[in-house]
Amino acid sequence: MDNSLTPTTPAQPTPFIRADTHAKADAVRTELPARKSVQSAWASDPVENRVSTHAALASRVAEVVKATEQRYERDRDSSTLVYKQIDPTSGEVIMQLPTESVLNLRAYLKQQENSRQAAVRKTA
C-alpha cells in the first residue's frame, strides 16, 4: 500500500460569495455589477467630526495671531528685546514677552549694577 498523499483531482478555488449581494428594500437598480454596487449613505453609521479641545484652542490662537500686528522693540532701560502683539484697530498691547514687571526688574538690577561699579571706581 502506498502511503503518499497524491490528490486524485486537481484543487479548485472556492468561489467567494458576498453577503451583501442581495438588494436592499430601498435600492435603485443600476447597471453596476454586484461587486461595484453602492448603497445609500444613510444606511451606514454616521461619521463624527468633532474637533478636540486642543485643536479648537490652537485654531483660536491662530486667528488671534493673524489678526494682530507683531513687533520687536528694544527696551531702553533694560536693553532687552521685547516681543509685542498689538491689536491694529485699537493699538492695545495684547501680549508682551517679557512682561512689563520683568522689564522693570531688569532695569532696576542694571541700575544697581551701574551704581555699584561707579562706587568701586571712586574708591579705587
C-alpha positions as CSV (number, residue, x, y, z in Angstrom):
1,M,0.0,0.0,0.0
2,D,1.3,3.4,-1.0
3,N,1.3,6.0,1.9
4,S,2.0,9.0,-0.2
5,L,-0.6,11.8,-0.4
6,T,-1.4,12.4,-4.0
7,P,-4.5,14.2,-5.0
8,T,-6.8,12.4,-7.3
9,T,-8.4,15.6,-8.7
10,P,-6.8,19.0,-9.0
11,A,-7.7,21.5,-6.4
12,Q,-10.2,24.2,-7.4
13,P,-10.7,27.6,-5.7
14,T,-14.0,28.0,-3.9
15,P,-16.0,31.0,-5.3
16,F,-16.3,33.8,-2.8
17,I,-20.0,34.8,-2.2
18,R,-20.6,38.2,-0.8
19,A,-23.1,38.6,1.9
20,D,-24.4,41.9,0.5
21,T,-25.3,40.8,-3.0
22,H,-29.0,40.9,-2.3
23,A,-30.7,44.2,-3.0
24,K,-31.9,46.3,-0.1
25,A,-35.5,47.3,0.2
26,D,-34.8,50.9,-0.9
27,A,-32.2,50.0,-3.5
28,V,-32.2,51.6,-7.0
29,R,-31.5,49.3,-10.0
30,T,-28.2,50.2,-11.7
31,E,-26.0,48.7,-14.5
32,L,-23.2,48.1,-12.0
33,P,-22.1,44.5,-11.3
34,A,-22.6,43.3,-7.7
35,R,-19.0,43.8,-6.7
36,K,-19.2,47.5,-7.6
37,S,-22.6,48.3,-6.2
38,V,-23.1,51.2,-3.9
39,Q,-25.6,51.9,-1.1
40,S,-27.1,55.0,0.4
41,A,-25.0,56.9,2.8
42,W,-28.0,57.0,5.2
43,A,-27.7,53.2,5.6
44,S,-24.3,53.5,7.1
45,D,-23.2,54.7,10.6
46,P,-22.7,58.5,10.8
47,V,-19.2,59.9,11.0
48,E,-18.3,62.1,13.9
49,N,-16.3,65.2,13.0
50,R,-15.8,66.6,16.5
51,V,-12.8,68.9,17.0
52,S,-10.8,68.2,20.1
53,T,-10.5,71.0,22.6
54,H,-6.8,71.3,21.9
55,A,-7.4,71.8,18.1
56,A,-10.1,74.3,18.8
57,L,-7.8,76.3,21.1
58,A,-5.0,76.2,18.5
59,S,-7.4,77.4,15.9
60,R,-8.5,80.3,18.0
61,V,-4.8,81.2,18.8
62,A,-4.0,81.1,15.1
63,E,-6.9,83.5,14.4
64,V,-5.7,86.0,17.1
65,V,-2.1,85.8,15.7
66,K,-3.3,86.5,12.2
67,A,-5.5,89.5,13.3
68,T,-2.7,91.1,15.3
69,E,0.4,93.2,14.5
70,Q,3.6,91.7,15.7
71,R,6.6,93.9,16.7
72,Y,10.0,93.5,18.2
73,E,11.3,96.5,20.1
74,R,14.3,97.2,22.4
75,D,13.5,98.4,25.9
76,R,15.9,101.3,26.6
77,D,16.1,101.0,30.4
78,S,16.9,97.2,30.5
79,S,18.4,96.9,27.0
80,T,16.1,93.9,26.4
81,L,14.5,92.8,23.2
82,V,10.7,92.8,23.6
83,Y,8.1,90.9,21.5
84,K,4.6,92.5,21.3
85,Q,1.3,91.5,19.8
86,I,-0.8,94.6,19.1
87,D,-4.4,94.9,18.1
88,P,-4.2,97.0,14.9
89,T,-7.6,98.6,15.4
90,S,-7.2,99.9,19.0
91,G,-3.4,99.9,19.3
92,E,-3.7,97.9,22.6
93,V,-0.9,95.5,23.5
94,I,-2.5,92.0,23.7
95,M,0.7,90.1,24.7
96,Q,4.2,91.1,25.6
97,L,7.3,89.0,26.3
98,P,9.0,89.6,28.6
99,T,6.3,91.2,30.7
100,E,6.4,94.8,32.0
101,S,7.3,93.7,35.5
102,V,10.2,91.6,34.3
103,L,11.5,94.6,32.3
104,N,11.2,96.8,35.3
105,L,13.2,94.3,37.4
106,R,15.9,94.1,34.8
107,A,16.1,97.9,34.5
108,Y,16.4,98.1,38.4
109,L,19.1,95.5,38.5
110,K,21.0,97.2,35.7
111,Q,20.8,100.5,37.6
112,Q,22.1,98.9,40.8
113,E,25.0,97.3,38.9
114,N,25.9,100.6,37.3
115,S,25.8,102.4,40.7
116,R,27.9,99.7,42.3
117,Q,30.5,99.9,39.5
118,A,30.6,103.7,39.9
119,A,31.2,103.3,43.7
120,V,34.1,100.9,43.1
121,R,35.7,103.4,40.6
122,K,35.5,106.2,43.2
123,T,37.3,104.2,45.9
124,A,40.0,102.8,43.6
